[in-house]
Amino acid sequence: MSEAVRTLIVAEDPLARAGLAALLAQTAGVVVAGQVGEEEATAAAHALVGVEAVLWDLGWTPDGHLSALIQFIEAHATPVVALLADPALAGAVRAAGVRGLLRRTARAEQLAAALQAVVYALVVFDESLLAGPPTATTLPTVEPVEPLTGRELEVLRLLAEGLSNKEIAHALGVSDHTAKFHVNAILAKLGAQSRTEAVVKAMRAGLILL
C-alpha cells in the first residue's frame, strides 16, 4: 500500500460527496479515486484502478441505505468506512461488515486515519458508536516494545492529527530537534517504519482513539 490511500467516496447526496472530497483533500494520507452514488458503487469499484478503501456516507436517514451497503460488502473485499448520523443504527451498520464506523461529523484527520487503518486490516470504530453487540470481527492487538512516556503519548496524538514535526514542536513549545527525537522514539517503540504505520499500530494497541 502507498502512503496515500486511494479511496472511493459513496454517497447518494452529491453535495455530501463533494464535501467529503474537499475534506480528504486537506490530508496527505488519502487520494480520492472517485465519487459515486450507491447504485454506481459496484461498477465504480470494478472500473477504478487501485481502489484500496471505500468511504460510504449513509446520510441522515441511513436505514433506507443499508441494503445497498450490505450488497456491496458481500460482493467486494475492499474495506469500507461508513459514516453514520444516528447512533441507534450503529449495531446494524457494524453487523453489515464495515471495517470502520465514524460519525458524519468526523474531522478530516479522523477520516484519513480510519481509511489508512482499514487498509491494514484493522477495525476502527468511534467509541461513541460502540454501544450494543459487537460484530464477530475483533481488533488485533499489539504491544509497544517499550512503554511510551507521557510526552511521547502527547506527540503520538499530534501525529494522529496529521501534524508535521515543526507543527508538533510549536504545539508543545519544544525545538524541532526535540520533536523529531520524540517521533523517532515512538517509531522505534512501536516497530513502525513510517508515521502512518505508527498511528495505525497505536490505534491497534489502544494508545489512541478516533
KAMOBEL-V827736 format. One record per helix or strand of 2 or more residues. SS is the DSSP state (alpha for helix, beta for strand). FROM is the first residue (numbers start at 1). LEN is the number of residues. If there is no record, write none. Layout:
# KAMOBEL-V827736
ss:from:len
SS:FROM:LEN
SS:FROM:LEN
This chain:
# KAMOBEL-V827736
ss:from:len
beta:5:6
alpha:14:11
beta:30:7
alpha:38:10
beta:53:5
alpha:62:3
alpha:66:10
beta:79:6
alpha:87:9
beta:100:4
alpha:108:12
beta:124:2
alpha:127:3
alpha:150:11
alpha:165:8
alpha:176:15
alpha:195:10
